[in-house]
Amino acid sequence: MVVGFLWYGPLFGKLWRNLKGVSDEEMKAAKEKGMAWIFIQNFLAYGVMSYIFYDVVGVMFLPFTQALWATFSLWLGFVATVVFVNNLYSGKPSYGLFLVDSLHYLVVMEVMAVVLVYWG
């Protein structure tokens, strides 16, 4: 979630909002409404992802470079493709938005892999 905060905040937040067509007023309204439930769901989803990395993929048993490569392969085969197709059907496809969103997941997944390799 720290990656997401940085990614959609100071690093690419303004670009993402522009590509998505979200105004500053809409962002302010979303913050005022409260984002706690969204953060909880986000945390749970990433928990499932890290569990799959741990239990099914066994990324923590791989040497560091192989873990990074396996993670990249999983991202390219399953995440980037799904984000790409979802973007196509969004009503206003944007390659920039695809890159911002899909590369966020790549960074999240690689961070998970690094943690699991050194933790496992």
Backbone as XML, in Angstrom:
<?xml version="1.0"?>
<chain id="A" units="angstrom">
  <residue number="1" name="MET">
    <atom name="N" x="0.814" y="-1.179" z="0.000"/>
    <atom name="CA" x="0.000" y="0.000" z="0.000"/>
    <atom name="C" x="0.862" y="1.248" z="0.000"/>
  </residue>
  <residue number="2" name="VAL">
    <atom name="N" x="2.073" y="1.139" z="0.508"/>
    <atom name="CA" x="2.999" y="2.265" z="0.468"/>
    <atom name="C" x="3.345" y="2.571" z="-0.983"/>
  </residue>
  <residue number="3" name="VAL">
    <atom name="N" x="3.540" y="1.525" z="-1.772"/>
    <atom name="CA" x="3.835" y="1.717" z="-3.193"/>
    <atom name="C" x="2.686" y="2.460" z="-3.866"/>
  </residue>
  <residue number="4" name="GLY">
    <atom name="N" x="1.462" y="2.053" z="-3.589"/>
    <atom name="CA" x="0.300" y="2.709" z="-4.177"/>
    <atom name="C" x="0.190" y="4.164" z="-3.761"/>
  </residue>
  <residue number="5" name="PHE">
    <atom name="N" x="0.461" y="4.439" z="-2.476"/>
    <atom name="CA" x="0.430" y="5.820" z="-1.991"/>
    <atom name="C" x="1.432" y="6.672" z="-2.757"/>
  </residue>
  <residue number="6" name="LEU">
    <atom name="N" x="2.655" y="6.163" z="-2.900"/>
    <atom name="CA" x="3.677" y="6.927" z="-3.613"/>
    <atom name="C" x="3.369" y="7.020" z="-5.108"/>
  </residue>
  <residue number="7" name="TRP">
    <atom name="N" x="2.928" y="5.902" z="-5.690"/>
    <atom name="CA" x="2.690" y="5.830" z="-7.130"/>
    <atom name="C" x="1.575" y="6.776" z="-7.561"/>
  </residue>
  <residue number="8" name="TYR">
    <atom name="N" x="0.433" y="6.664" z="-6.870"/>
    <atom name="CA" x="-0.727" y="7.474" z="-7.244"/>
    <atom name="C" x="-0.775" y="8.794" z="-6.481"/>
  </residue>
  <residue number="9" name="GLY">
    <atom name="N" x="0.261" y="9.075" z="-5.733"/>
    <atom name="CA" x="0.376" y="10.342" z="-5.014"/>
    <atom name="C" x="1.438" y="11.201" z="-5.660"/>
  </residue>
  <residue number="10" name="PRO">
    <atom name="N" x="2.585" y="11.345" z="-4.987"/>
    <atom name="CA" x="3.593" y="12.276" z="-5.495"/>
    <atom name="C" x="4.236" y="11.885" z="-6.831"/>
  </residue>
  <residue number="11" name="LEU">
    <atom name="N" x="4.332" y="10.586" z="-7.134"/>
    <atom name="CA" x="5.020" y="10.196" z="-8.370"/>
    <atom name="C" x="4.172" y="10.398" z="-9.624"/>
  </residue>
  <residue number="12" name="PHE">
    <atom name="N" x="2.994" y="9.793" z="-9.657"/>
    <atom name="CA" x="2.181" y="9.830" z="-10.873"/>
    <atom name="C" x="0.726" y="10.236" z="-10.620"/>
  </residue>
  <residue number="13" name="GLY">
    <atom name="N" x="0.428" y="10.782" z="-9.448"/>
    <atom name="CA" x="-0.946" y="11.123" z="-9.100"/>
    <atom name="C" x="-1.585" y="12.116" z="-10.046"/>
  </residue>
  <residue number="14" name="LYS">
    <atom name="N" x="-0.863" y="13.174" z="-10.358"/>
    <atom name="CA" x="-1.415" y="14.195" z="-11.245"/>
    <atom name="C" x="-1.619" y="13.640" z="-12.657"/>
  </residue>
  <residue number="15" name="LEU">
    <atom name="N" x="-0.646" y="12.894" z="-13.144"/>
    <atom name="CA" x="-0.775" y="12.266" z="-14.460"/>
    <atom name="C" x="-1.961" y="11.309" z="-14.485"/>
  </residue>
  <residue number="16" name="TRP">
    <atom name="N" x="-2.092" y="10.466" z="-13.451"/>
    <atom name="CA" x="-3.198" y="9.512" z="-13.386"/>
    <atom name="C" x="-4.540" y="10.225" z="-13.379"/>
  </residue>
  <residue number="17" name="ARG">
    <atom name="N" x="-4.666" y="11.275" z="-12.564"/>
    <atom name="CA" x="-5.925" y="12.032" z="-12.515"/>
    <atom name="C" x="-6.255" y="12.643" z="-13.869"/>
  </residue>
  <residue number="18" name="ASN">
    <atom name="N" x="-5.252" y="13.180" z="-14.551"/>
    <atom name="CA" x="-5.484" y="13.757" z="-15.881"/>
    <atom name="C" x="-5.908" y="12.690" z="-16.887"/>
  </residue>
  <residue number="19" name="LEU">
    <atom name="N" x="-5.225" y="11.547" z="-16.873"/>
    <atom name="CA" x="-5.557" y="10.471" z="-17.808"/>
    <atom name="C" x="-6.933" y="9.885" z="-17.510"/>
  </residue>
  <residue number="20" name="LYS">
    <atom name="N" x="-7.284" y="9.832" z="-16.255"/>
    <atom name="CA" x="-8.560" y="9.267" z="-15.819"/>
    <atom name="C" x="-9.699" y="10.278" z="-15.922"/>
  </residue>
  <residue number="21" name="GLY">
    <atom name="N" x="-9.347" y="11.550" z="-15.998"/>
    <atom name="CA" x="-10.363" y="12.590" z="-16.063"/>
    <atom name="C" x="-10.998" y="12.892" z="-14.716"/>
  </residue>
  <residue number="22" name="VAL">
    <atom name="N" x="-10.230" y="12.745" z="-13.647"/>
    <atom name="CA" x="-10.715" y="12.991" z="-12.293"/>
    <atom name="C" x="-10.296" y="14.401" z="-11.888"/>
  </residue>
  <residue number="23" name="SER">
    <atom name="N" x="-11.276" y="15.206" z="-11.513"/>
    <atom name="CA" x="-10.985" y="16.585" z="-11.108"/>
    <atom name="C" x="-10.504" y="16.630" z="-9.665"/>
  </residue>
  <residue number="24" name="ASP">
    <atom name="N" x="-9.906" y="17.759" z="-9.311"/>
    <atom name="CA" x="-9.469" y="17.949" z="-7.920"/>
    <atom name="C" x="-10.660" y="17.904" z="-6.968"/>
  </residue>
  <residue number="25" name="GLU">
    <atom name="N" x="-11.800" y="18.416" z="-7.412"/>
    <atom name="CA" x="-13.008" y="18.398" z="-6.588"/>
    <atom name="C" x="-13.474" y="16.961" z="-6.333"/>
  </residue>
  <residue number="26" name="GLU">
    <atom name="N" x="-13.411" y="16.125" z="-7.364"/>
    <atom name="CA" x="-13.798" y="14.720" z="-7.199"/>
    <atom name="C" x="-12.859" y="14.007" z="-6.234"/>
  </residue>
  <residue number="27" name="MET">
    <atom name="N" x="-11.571" y="14.306" z="-6.315"/>
    <atom name="CA" x="-10.607" y="13.701" z="-5.385"/>
    <atom name="C" x="-10.886" y="14.157" z="-3.952"/>
  </residue>
  <residue number="28" name="LYS">
    <atom name="N" x="-11.183" y="15.443" z="-3.802"/>
    <atom name="CA" x="-11.476" y="15.967" z="-2.469"/>
    <atom name="C" x="-12.737" y="15.321" z="-1.902"/>
  </residue>
  <residue number="29" name="ALA">
    <atom name="N" x="-13.762" y="15.162" z="-2.757"/>
    <atom name="CA" x="-15.018" y="14.532" z="-2.314"/>
    <atom name="C" x="-14.780" y="13.082" z="-1.904"/>
  </residue>
  <residue number="30" name="ALA">
    <atom name="N" x="-13.942" y="12.370" z="-2.656"/>
    <atom name="CA" x="-13.642" y="10.971" z="-2.323"/>
    <atom name="C" x="-12.919" y="10.885" z="-0.980"/>
  </residue>
  <residue number="31" name="LYS">
    <atom name="N" x="-11.989" y="11.804" z="-0.743"/>
    <atom name="CA" x="-11.267" y="11.810" z="0.531"/>
    <atom name="C" x="-12.197" y="12.133" z="1.692"/>
  </residue>
  <residue number="32" name="GLU">
    <atom name="N" x="-13.115" y="13.078" z="1.479"/>
    <atom name="CA" x="-14.053" y="13.439" z="2.528"/>
    <atom name="C" x="-15.025" y="12.306" z="2.826"/>
  </residue>
  <residue number="33" name="LYS">
    <atom name="N" x="-15.380" y="11.560" z="1.793"/>
    <atom name="CA" x="-16.294" y="10.422" z="1.960"/>
    <atom name="C" x="-15.645" y="9.341" z="2.816"/>
  </residue>
  <residue number="34" name="GLY">
    <atom name="N" x="-14.350" y="9.257" z="2.730"/>
    <atom name="CA" x="-13.615" y="8.255" z="3.495"/>
    <atom name="C" x="-13.128" y="7.128" z="2.607"/>
  </residue>
  <residue number="35" name="MET">
    <atom name="N" x="-11.888" y="6.795" z="2.775"/>
    <atom name="CA" x="-11.273" y="5.776" z="1.935"/>
    <atom name="C" x="-10.891" y="4.539" z="2.734"/>
  </residue>
  <residue number="36" name="ALA">
    <atom name="N" x="-11.276" y="4.482" z="3.998"/>
    <atom name="CA" x="-10.856" y="3.376" z="4.868"/>
    <atom name="C" x="-11.281" y="2.023" z="4.308"/>
  </residue>
  <residue number="37" name="TRP">
    <atom name="N" x="-12.531" y="1.896" z="3.878"/>
    <atom name="CA" x="-13.014" y="0.608" z="3.371"/>
    <atom name="C" x="-12.261" y="0.213" z="2.096"/>
  </residue>
  <residue number="38" name="ILE">
    <atom name="N" x="-11.946" y="1.165" z="1.259"/>
    <atom name="CA" x="-11.170" y="0.886" z="0.043"/>
    <atom name="C" x="-9.780" y="0.385" z="0.428"/>
  </residue>
  <residue number="39" name="PHE">
    <atom name="N" x="-9.147" y="1.024" z="1.402"/>
    <atom name="CA" x="-7.811" y="0.603" z="1.837"/>
    <atom name="C" x="-7.842" y="-0.796" z="2.446"/>
  </residue>
  <residue number="40" name="ILE">
    <atom name="N" x="-8.882" y="-1.108" z="3.195"/>
    <atom name="CA" x="-9.017" y="-2.450" z="3.783"/>
    <atom name="C" x="-9.134" y="-3.494" z="2.678"/>
  </residue>
  <residue number="41" name="GLN">
    <atom name="N" x="-9.986" y="-3.237" z="1.692"/>
    <atom name="CA" x="-10.145" y="-4.177" z="0.580"/>
    <atom name="C" x="-8.851" y="-4.312" z="-0.214"/>
  </residue>
  <residue number="42" name="ASN">
    <atom name="N" x="-8.164" y="-3.204" z="-0.405"/>
    <atom name="CA" x="-6.883" y="-3.212" z="-1.103"/>
    <atom name="C" x="-5.880" y="-4.082" z="-0.358"/>
  </residue>
  <residue number="43" name="PHE">
    <atom name="N" x="-5.797" y="-3.905" z="0.951"/>
    <atom name="CA" x="-4.895" y="-4.691" z="1.788"/>
    <atom name="C" x="-5.215" y="-6.180" z="1.682"/>
  </residue>
  <residue number="44" name="LEU">
    <atom name="N" x="-6.498" y="-6.527" z="1.734"/>
    <atom name="CA" x="-6.905" y="-7.930" z="1.619"/>
    <atom name="C" x="-6.546" y="-8.511" z="0.255"/>
  </residue>
  <residue number="45" name="ALA">
    <atom name="N" x="-6.760" y="-7.745" z="-0.801"/>
    <atom name="CA" x="-6.427" y="-8.216" z="-2.146"/>
    <atom name="C" x="-4.924" y="-8.471" z="-2.284"/>
  </residue>
  <residue number="46" name="TYR">
    <atom name="N" x="-4.117" y="-7.553" z="-1.755"/>
    <atom name="CA" x="-2.666" y="-7.756" z="-1.816"/>
    <atom name="C" x="-2.226" y="-8.901" z="-0.907"/>
  </residue>
  <residue number="47" name="GLY">
    <atom name="N" x="-2.975" y="-9.135" z="0.164"/>
    <atom name="CA" x="-2.697" y="-10.298" z="1.005"/>
    <atom name="C" x="-2.901" y="-11.588" z="0.247"/>
  </residue>
  <residue number="48" name="VAL">
    <atom name="N" x="-3.970" y="-11.660" z="-0.530"/>
    <atom name="CA" x="-4.221" y="-12.843" z="-1.369"/>
    <atom name="C" x="-3.090" y="-12.997" z="-2.383"/>
  </residue>
  <residue number="49" name="MET">
    <atom name="N" x="-2.705" y="-11.896" z="-3.017"/>
    <atom name="CA" x="-1.635" y="-11.964" z="-4.015"/>
    <atom name="C" x="-0.334" y="-12.458" z="-3.401"/>
  </residue>
  <residue number="50" name="SER">
    <atom name="N" x="0.025" y="-11.934" z="-2.232"/>
    <atom name="CA" x="1.278" y="-12.366" z="-1.615"/>
    <atom name="C" x="1.197" y="-13.818" z="-1.148"/>
  </residue>
  <residue number="51" name="TYR">
    <atom name="N" x="0.021" y="-14.252" z="-0.707"/>
    <atom name="CA" x="-0.147" y="-15.662" z="-0.327"/>
    <atom name="C" x="0.053" y="-16.569" z="-1.543"/>
  </residue>
  <residue number="52" name="ILE">
    <atom name="N" x="-0.503" y="-16.199" z="-2.678"/>
    <atom name="CA" x="-0.325" y="-16.998" z="-3.897"/>
    <atom name="C" x="1.145" y="-17.025" z="-4.290"/>
  </residue>
  <residue number="53" name="PHE">
    <atom name="N" x="1.824" y="-15.890" z="-4.183"/>
    <atom name="CA" x="3.268" y="-15.873" z="-4.441"/>
    <atom name="C" x="3.983" y="-16.843" z="-3.519"/>
  </residue>
  <residue number="54" name="TYR">
    <atom name="N" x="3.588" y="-16.845" z="-2.264"/>
    <atom name="CA" x="4.239" y="-17.671" z="-1.252"/>
    <atom name="C" x="3.908" y="-19.150" z="-1.428"/>
  </residue>
  <residue number="55" name="ASP">
    <atom name="N" x="2.632" y="-19.480" z="-1.516"/>
    <atom name="CA" x="2.191" y="-20.869" z="-1.463"/>
    <atom name="C" x="2.204" y="-21.559" z="-2.820"/>
  </residue>
  <residue number="56" name="VAL">
    <atom name="N" x="1.699" y="-20.921" z="-3.832"/>
    <atom name="CA" x="1.567" y="-21.572" z="-5.138"/>
    <atom name="C" x="2.826" y="-21.401" z="-5.977"/>
  </residue>
  <residue number="57" name="VAL">
    <atom name="N" x="3.291" y="-20.172" z="-6.077"/>
    <atom name="CA" x="4.460" y="-19.903" z="-6.924"/>
    <atom name="C" x="5.746" y="-20.295" z="-6.210"/>
  </residue>
  <residue number="58" name="GLY">
    <atom name="N" x="5.790" y="-20.137" z="-4.905"/>
    <atom name="CA" x="6.992" y="-20.475" z="-4.151"/>
    <atom name="C" x="8.150" y="-19.549" z="-4.457"/>
  </residue>
  <residue number="59" name="VAL">
    <atom name="N" x="7.839" y="-18.275" z="-4.676"/>
    <atom name="CA" x="8.855" y="-17.322" z="-5.094"/>
    <atom name="C" x="9.989" y="-17.197" z="-4.078"/>
  </residue>
  <residue number="60" name="MET">
    <atom name="N" x="9.697" y="-17.467" z="-2.800"/>
    <atom name="CA" x="10.733" y="-17.312" z="-1.783"/>
    <atom name="C" x="11.810" y="-18.392" z="-1.863"/>
  </residue>
  <residue number="61" name="PHE">
    <atom name="N" x="11.542" y="-19.469" z="-2.622"/>
    <atom name="CA" x="12.533" y="-20.525" z="-2.773"/>
    <atom name="C" x="13.446" y="-20.309" z="-3.973"/>
  </residue>
  <residue number="62" name="LEU">
    <atom name="N" x="13.160" y="-19.278" z="-4.745"/>
    <atom name="CA" x="13.946" y="-19.002" z="-5.948"/>
    <atom name="C" x="15.113" y="-18.082" z="-5.618"/>
  </residue>
  <residue number="63" name="PRO">
    <atom name="N" x="16.206" y="-18.208" z="-6.376"/>
    <atom name="CA" x="17.261" y="-17.195" z="-6.238"/>
    <atom name="C" x="16.697" y="-15.828" z="-6.610"/>
  </residue>
  <residue number="64" name="PHE">
    <atom name="N" x="17.311" y="-14.782" z="-6.113"/>
    <atom name="CA" x="16.790" y="-13.428" z="-6.248"/>
    <atom name="C" x="16.438" y="-13.061" z="-7.693"/>
  </residue>
  <residue number="65" name="THR">
    <atom name="N" x="17.367" y="-13.253" z="-8.612"/>
    <atom name="CA" x="17.110" y="-12.843" z="-10.004"/>
    <atom name="C" x="16.011" y="-13.687" z="-10.638"/>
  </residue>
  <residue number="66" name="GLN">
    <atom name="N" x="15.938" y="-14.969" z="-10.311"/>
    <atom name="CA" x="14.861" y="-15.805" z="-10.834"/>
    <atom name="C" x="13.509" y="-15.392" z="-10.269"/>
  </residue>
  <residue number="67" name="ALA">
    <atom name="N" x="13.485" y="-14.984" z="-9.011"/>
    <atom name="CA" x="12.242" y="-14.508" z="-8.400"/>
    <atom name="C" x="11.756" y="-13.247" z="-9.112"/>
  </residue>
  <residue number="68" name="LEU">
    <atom name="N" x="12.681" y="-12.355" z="-9.410"/>
    <atom name="CA" x="12.301" y="-11.137" z="-10.132"/>
    <atom name="C" x="11.790" y="-11.465" z="-11.531"/>
  </residue>
  <residue number="69" name="TRP">
    <atom name="N" x="12.472" y="-12.382" z="-12.212"/>
    <atom name="CA" x="12.047" y="-12.765" z="-13.558"/>
    <atom name="C" x="10.698" y="-13.484" z="-13.524"/>
  </residue>
  <residue number="70" name="ALA">
    <atom name="N" x="10.505" y="-14.380" z="-12.580"/>
    <atom name="CA" x="9.224" y="-15.086" z="-12.465"/>
    <atom name="C" x="8.096" y="-14.093" z="-12.185"/>
  </residue>
  <residue number="71" name="THR">
    <atom name="N" x="8.358" y="-13.131" z="-11.336"/>
    <atom name="CA" x="7.359" y="-12.117" z="-11.023"/>
    <atom name="C" x="7.031" y="-11.287" z="-12.256"/>
  </residue>
  <residue number="72" name="PHE">
    <atom name="N" x="8.055" y="-10.885" z="-12.997"/>
    <atom name="CA" x="7.822" y="-10.135" z="-14.232"/>
    <atom name="C" x="6.983" y="-10.963" z="-15.211"/>
  </residue>
  <residue number="73" name="SER">
    <atom name="N" x="7.302" y="-12.239" z="-15.328"/>
    <atom name="CA" x="6.555" y="-13.115" z="-16.241"/>
    <atom name="C" x="5.094" y="-13.243" z="-15.825"/>
  </residue>
  <residue number="74" name="LEU">
    <atom name="N" x="4.850" y="-13.403" z="-14.525"/>
    <atom name="CA" x="3.476" y="-13.468" z="-14.027"/>
    <atom name="C" x="2.737" y="-12.158" z="-14.286"/>
  </residue>
  <residue number="75" name="TRP">
    <atom name="N" x="3.420" y="-11.051" z="-14.045"/>
    <atom name="CA" x="2.812" y="-9.747" z="-14.297"/>
    <atom name="C" x="2.464" y="-9.601" z="-15.783"/>
  </residue>
  <residue number="76" name="LEU">
    <atom name="N" x="3.409" y="-9.919" z="-16.650"/>
    <atom name="CA" x="3.181" y="-9.760" z="-18.088"/>
    <atom name="C" x="2.063" y="-10.675" z="-18.579"/>
  </residue>
  <residue number="77" name="GLY">
    <atom name="N" x="2.054" y="-11.913" z="-18.110"/>
    <atom name="CA" x="1.085" y="-12.881" z="-18.593"/>
    <atom name="C" x="-0.304" y="-12.727" z="-18.023"/>
  </residue>
  <residue number="78" name="PHE">
    <atom name="N" x="-0.419" y="-12.276" z="-16.791"/>
    <atom name="CA" x="-1.727" y="-12.250" z="-16.136"/>
    <atom name="C" x="-2.215" y="-10.859" z="-15.766"/>
  </residue>
  <residue number="79" name="VAL">
    <atom name="N" x="-1.343" y="-10.013" z="-15.304"/>
    <atom name="CA" x="-1.791" y="-8.702" z="-14.829"/>
    <atom name="C" x="-1.824" y="-7.690" z="-15.968"/>
  </residue>
  <residue number="80" name="ALA">
    <atom name="N" x="-0.711" y="-7.531" z="-16.669"/>
    <atom name="CA" x="-0.661" y="-6.526" z="-17.742"/>
    <atom name="C" x="-1.713" y="-6.809" z="-18.808"/>
  </residue>
  <residue number="81" name="THR">
    <atom name="N" x="-1.913" y="-8.072" z="-19.133"/>
    <atom name="CA" x="-2.906" y="-8.400" z="-20.163"/>
    <atom name="C" x="-4.317" y="-8.063" z="-19.698"/>
  </residue>
  <residue number="82" name="VAL">
    <atom name="N" x="-4.630" y="-8.355" z="-18.445"/>
    <atom name="CA" x="-5.966" y="-8.058" z="-17.924"/>
    <atom name="C" x="-6.181" y="-6.539" z="-17.836"/>
  </residue>
  <residue number="83" name="VAL">
    <atom name="N" x="-5.192" y="-5.815" z="-17.347"/>
    <atom name="CA" x="-5.311" y="-4.357" z="-17.262"/>
    <atom name="C" x="-5.455" y="-3.773" z="-18.663"/>
  </residue>
  <residue number="84" name="PHE">
    <atom name="N" x="-4.723" y="-4.323" z="-19.630"/>
    <atom name="CA" x="-4.800" y="-3.842" z="-21.014"/>
    <atom name="C" x="-6.198" y="-4.039" z="-21.597"/>
  </residue>
  <residue number="85" name="VAL">
    <atom name="N" x="-6.738" y="-5.245" z="-21.456"/>
    <atom name="CA" x="-8.077" y="-5.526" z="-21.992"/>
    <atom name="C" x="-9.130" y="-4.700" z="-21.260"/>
  </residue>
  <residue number="86" name="ASN">
    <atom name="N" x="-9.009" y="-4.585" z="-19.948"/>
    <atom name="CA" x="-9.933" y="-3.758" z="-19.187"/>
    <atom name="C" x="-9.892" y="-2.314" z="-19.691"/>
  </residue>
  <residue number="87" name="ASN">
    <atom name="N" x="-8.701" y="-1.831" z="-19.979"/>
    <atom name="CA" x="-8.524" y="-0.484" z="-20.505"/>
    <atom name="C" x="-9.209" y="-0.331" z="-21.872"/>
  </residue>
  <residue number="88" name="LEU">
    <atom name="N" x="-9.113" y="-1.362" z="-22.707"/>
    <atom name="CA" x="-9.746" y="-1.296" z="-24.032"/>
    <atom name="C" x="-11.255" y="-1.125" z="-23.935"/>
  </residue>
  <residue number="89" name="TYR">
    <atom name="N" x="-11.866" y="-1.768" z="-22.950"/>
    <atom name="CA" x="-13.317" y="-1.727" z="-22.795"/>
    <atom name="C" x="-13.788" y="-0.619" z="-21.851"/>
  </residue>
  <residue number="90" name="SER">
    <atom name="N" x="-12.908" y="0.268" z="-21.457"/>
    <atom name="CA" x="-13.259" y="1.297" z="-20.477"/>
    <atom name="C" x="-14.097" y="2.425" z="-21.046"/>
  </residue>
  <residue number="91" name="GLY">
    <atom name="N" x="-14.251" y="2.467" z="-22.340"/>
    <atom name="CA" x="-15.005" y="3.547" z="-22.954"/>
    <atom name="C" x="-14.111" y="4.633" z="-23.507"/>
  </residue>
  <residue number="92" name="LYS">
    <atom name="N" x="-12.958" y="4.806" z="-22.932"/>
    <atom name="CA" x="-11.972" y="5.752" z="-23.463"/>
    <atom name="C" x="-10.569" y="5.203" z="-23.204"/>
  </residue>
  <residue number="93" name="PRO">
    <atom name="N" x="-10.174" y="4.244" z="-24.028"/>
    <atom name="CA" x="-8.874" y="3.605" z="-23.819"/>
    <atom name="C" x="-7.720" y="4.615" z="-23.905"/>
  </residue>
  <residue number="94" name="SER">
    <atom name="N" x="-6.741" y="4.393" z="-23.051"/>
    <atom name="CA" x="-5.580" y="5.266" z="-22.986"/>
    <atom name="C" x="-4.350" y="4.414" z="-22.711"/>
  </residue>
  <residue number="95" name="TYR">
    <atom name="N" x="-3.378" y="4.472" z="-23.613"/>
    <atom name="CA" x="-2.145" y="3.719" z="-23.376"/>
    <atom name="C" x="-1.383" y="4.288" z="-22.181"/>
  </residue>
  <residue number="96" name="GLY">
    <atom name="N" x="-1.489" y="5.594" z="-21.974"/>
    <atom name="CA" x="-0.843" y="6.200" z="-20.811"/>
    <atom name="C" x="-1.417" y="5.670" z="-19.513"/>
  </residue>
  <residue number="97" name="LEU">
    <atom name="N" x="-2.752" y="5.592" z="-19.448"/>
    <atom name="CA" x="-3.404" y="5.059" z="-18.244"/>
    <atom name="C" x="-3.052" y="3.592" z="-18.058"/>
  </residue>
  <residue number="98" name="PHE">
    <atom name="N" x="-3.007" y="2.840" z="-19.155"/>
    <atom name="CA" x="-2.591" y="1.437" z="-19.080"/>
    <atom name="C" x="-1.197" y="1.335" z="-18.472"/>
  </residue>
  <residue number="99" name="LEU">
    <atom name="N" x="-0.268" y="2.166" z="-18.937"/>
    <atom name="CA" x="1.102" y="2.110" z="-18.420"/>
    <atom name="C" x="1.171" y="2.487" z="-16.946"/>
  </residue>
  <residue number="100" name="VAL">
    <atom name="N" x="0.480" y="3.562" z="-16.559"/>
    <atom name="CA" x="0.508" y="3.976" z="-15.150"/>
    <atom name="C" x="-0.045" y="2.868" z="-14.261"/>
  </residue>
  <residue number="101" name="ASP">
    <atom name="N" x="-1.203" y="2.324" z="-14.632"/>
    <atom name="CA" x="-1.845" y="1.310" z="-13.788"/>
    <atom name="C" x="-1.092" y="-0.017" z="-13.802"/>
  </residue>
  <residue number="102" name="SER">
    <atom name="N" x="-0.708" y="-0.496" z="-14.966"/>
    <atom name="CA" x="-0.079" y="-1.820" z="-15.031"/>
    <atom name="C" x="1.330" y="-1.803" z="-14.444"/>
  </residue>
  <residue number="103" name="LEU">
    <atom name="N" x="2.076" y="-0.730" z="-14.664"/>
    <atom name="CA" x="3.419" y="-0.673" z="-14.090"/>
    <atom name="C" x="3.365" y="-0.547" z="-12.569"/>
  </residue>
  <residue number="104" name="HIS">
    <atom name="N" x="2.292" y="0.045" z="-12.046"/>
    <atom name="CA" x="2.098" y="0.061" z="-10.591"/>
    <atom name="C" x="2.053" y="-1.362" z="-10.056"/>
  </residue>
  <residue number="105" name="TYR">
    <atom name="N" x="1.283" y="-2.222" z="-10.733"/>
    <atom name="CA" x="1.185" y="-3.610" z="-10.287"/>
    <atom name="C" x="2.522" y="-4.332" z="-10.422"/>
  </residue>
  <residue number="106" name="LEU">
    <atom name="N" x="3.279" y="-4.022" z="-11.465"/>
    <atom name="CA" x="4.597" y="-4.643" z="-11.603"/>
    <atom name="C" x="5.477" y="-4.286" z="-10.407"/>
  </residue>
  <residue number="107" name="VAL">
    <atom name="N" x="5.501" y="-3.016" z="-10.037"/>
    <atom name="CA" x="6.321" y="-2.593" z="-8.901"/>
    <atom name="C" x="5.830" y="-3.265" z="-7.612"/>
  </residue>
  <residue number="108" name="VAL">
    <atom name="N" x="4.510" y="-3.295" z="-7.404"/>
    <atom name="CA" x="3.954" y="-3.943" z="-6.207"/>
    <atom name="C" x="4.373" y="-5.406" z="-6.155"/>
  </residue>
  <residue number="109" name="MET">
    <atom name="N" x="4.241" y="-6.097" z="-7.272"/>
    <atom name="CA" x="4.567" y="-7.522" z="-7.306"/>
    <atom name="C" x="6.056" y="-7.759" z="-7.094"/>
  </residue>
  <residue number="110" name="GLU">
    <atom name="N" x="6.900" y="-6.915" z="-7.673"/>
    <atom name="CA" x="8.343" y="-7.079" z="-7.488"/>
    <atom name="C" x="8.738" y="-6.811" z="-6.033"/>
  </residue>
  <residue number="111" name="VAL">
    <atom name="N" x="8.104" y="-5.829" z="-5.413"/>
    <atom name="CA" x="8.373" y="-5.564" z="-3.990"/>
    <atom name="C" x="7.968" y="-6.779" z="-3.158"/>
  </residue>
  <residue number="112" name="MET">
    <atom name="N" x="6.807" y="-7.369" z="-3.468"/>
    <atom name="CA" x="6.378" y="-8.577" z="-2.759"/>
    <atom name="C" x="7.402" y="-9.692" z="-2.927"/>
  </residue>
  <residue number="113" name="ALA">
    <atom name="N" x="7.880" y="-9.862" z="-4.151"/>
    <atom name="CA" x="8.860" y="-10.918" z="-4.416"/>
    <atom name="C" x="10.131" y="-10.696" z="-3.607"/>
  </residue>
  <residue number="114" name="VAL">
    <atom name="N" x="10.619" y="-9.467" z="-3.578"/>
    <atom name="CA" x="11.827" y="-9.147" z="-2.818"/>
    <atom name="C" x="11.621" y="-9.455" z="-1.338"/>
  </residue>
  <residue number="115" name="VAL">
    <atom name="N" x="10.495" y="-9.032" z="-0.800"/>
    <atom name="CA" x="10.204" y="-9.292" z="0.616"/>
    <atom name="C" x="10.144" y="-10.790" z="0.880"/>
  </residue>
  <residue number="116" name="LEU">
    <atom name="N" x="9.468" y="-11.530" z="0.008"/>
    <atom name="CA" x="9.337" y="-12.976" z="0.231"/>
    <atom name="C" x="10.659" y="-13.698" z="0.083"/>
  </residue>
  <residue number="117" name="VAL">
    <atom name="N" x="11.493" y="-13.283" z="-0.859"/>
    <atom name="CA" x="12.806" y="-13.927" z="-1.026"/>
    <atom name="C" x="13.662" y="-13.721" z="0.229"/>
  </residue>
  <residue number="118" name="TYR">
    <atom name="N" x="13.670" y="-12.509" z="0.738"/>
    <atom name="CA" x="14.499" y="-12.237" z="1.917"/>
    <atom name="C" x="13.859" y="-12.675" z="3.218"/>
  </residue>
  <residue number="119" name="TRP">
    <atom name="N" x="12.544" y="-12.779" z="3.240"/>
    <atom name="CA" x="11.834" y="-13.209" z="4.427"/>
    <atom name="C" x="11.786" y="-14.727" z="4.495"/>
  </residue>
  <residue number="120" name="GLY">
    <atom name="N" x="11.585" y="-15.350" z="3.326"/>
    <atom name="CA" x="11.430" y="-16.797" z="3.259"/>
    <atom name="C" x="12.719" y="-17.485" z="3.370"/>
  </residue>
</chain>
